[in-house]
Amino acid sequence: MDSFEKVGYLCLGIVALCYVGVLFVGLIAAFPLGLIGLVAVVGLGALIIKVLKERRGNVEDDHYSKEVEK
């Protein structure tokens, strides 16, 4: 991964965090109906975190991505 790719991912990460922050503020401001969306966003976030943790801990996927020819 070169430095331009790292800068690109950093910028996208900052924008995503800002977007999620504004989303949370908007859902809280739309109380009580905003709670439905807030629960959905928290559920999606939990699933994304679970997938990322599983991917980081999977040695077999790392082996295939590094050793097997494409």
One Martini backbone bead per residue (centre of mass of N, CA, C, O) as a GRO file, in nm:
protein
   70
    1MET     BB    1   0.094   0.038   0.026
    2ASP     BB    2   0.070   0.352  -0.045
    3SER     BB    3   0.044   0.682   0.045
    4PHE     BB    4  -0.210   0.755  -0.124
    5GLU     BB    5  -0.389   0.530  -0.013
    6LYS     BB    6  -0.377   0.617   0.284
    7VAL     BB    7  -0.498   0.899   0.240
    8GLY     BB    8  -0.764   0.801   0.120
    9TYR     BB    9  -0.858   0.632   0.365
   10LEU     BB   10  -0.849   0.863   0.568
   11CYS     BB   11  -1.058   1.045   0.432
   12LEU     BB   12  -1.289   0.838   0.429
   13GLY     BB   13  -1.295   0.797   0.737
   14ILE     BB   14  -1.365   1.087   0.816
   15VAL     BB   15  -1.629   1.105   0.657
   16ALA     BB   16  -1.769   0.864   0.793
   17LEU     BB   17  -1.763   0.975   1.083
   18CYS     BB   18  -1.923   1.231   1.025
   19TYR     BB   19  -2.176   1.094   0.914
   20VAL     BB   20  -2.243   0.928   1.169
   21GLY     BB   21  -2.265   1.169   1.359
   22VAL     BB   22  -2.499   1.311   1.210
   23LEU     BB   23  -2.691   1.072   1.223
   24PHE     BB   24  -2.717   1.061   1.531
   25VAL     BB   25  -2.821   1.347   1.573
   26GLY     BB   26  -3.074   1.316   1.394
   27LEU     BB   27  -3.202   1.073   1.548
   28ILE     BB   28  -3.223   1.217   1.822
   29ALA     BB   29  -3.395   1.461   1.716
   30ALA     BB   30  -3.625   1.234   1.619
   31PHE     BB   31  -3.772   1.198   1.864
   32PRO     BB   32  -3.882   0.865   1.875
   33LEU     BB   33  -3.832   0.759   1.574
   34GLY     BB   34  -3.511   0.758   1.580
   35LEU     BB   35  -3.468   0.490   1.741
   36ILE     BB   36  -3.495   0.293   1.511
   37GLY     BB   37  -3.243   0.388   1.353
   38LEU     BB   38  -3.042   0.360   1.586
   39VAL     BB   39  -3.067   0.053   1.615
   40ALA     BB   40  -2.981  -0.013   1.325
   41VAL     BB   41  -2.699   0.118   1.333
   42VAL     BB   42  -2.589  -0.047   1.570
   43GLY     BB   43  -2.626  -0.325   1.437
   44LEU     BB   44  -2.443  -0.274   1.190
   45GLY     BB   45  -2.190  -0.206   1.350
   46ALA     BB   46  -2.163  -0.480   1.495
   47LEU     BB   47  -2.134  -0.650   1.233
   48ILE     BB   48  -1.882  -0.511   1.122
   49ILE     BB   49  -1.699  -0.572   1.361
   50LYS     BB   50  -1.722  -0.880   1.344
   51VAL     BB   51  -1.605  -0.914   1.059
   52LEU     BB   52  -1.329  -0.779   1.113
   53LYS     BB   53  -1.237  -0.972   1.338
   54GLU     BB   54  -1.252  -1.234   1.171
   55ARG     BB   55  -1.056  -1.147   0.947
   56ARG     BB   56  -0.803  -1.091   1.128
   57GLY     BB   57  -0.812  -1.404   1.256
   58ASN     BB   58  -0.772  -1.535   0.962
   59VAL     BB   59  -0.526  -1.738   0.837
   60GLU     BB   60  -0.638  -1.863   0.575
   61ASP     BB   61  -0.691  -1.601   0.417
   62ASP     BB   62  -0.399  -1.503   0.422
   63HIS     BB   63  -0.278  -1.733   0.265
   64TYR     BB   64  -0.445  -1.699  -0.001
   65SER     BB   65  -0.369  -1.394  -0.054
   66LYS     BB   66  -0.045  -1.463  -0.071
   67GLU     BB   67  -0.006  -1.762  -0.230
   68VAL     BB   68  -0.228  -1.751  -0.436
   69GLU     BB   69  -0.295  -1.741  -0.751
   70LYS     BB   70  -0.489  -1.528  -0.985
   0.00000   0.00000   0.00000
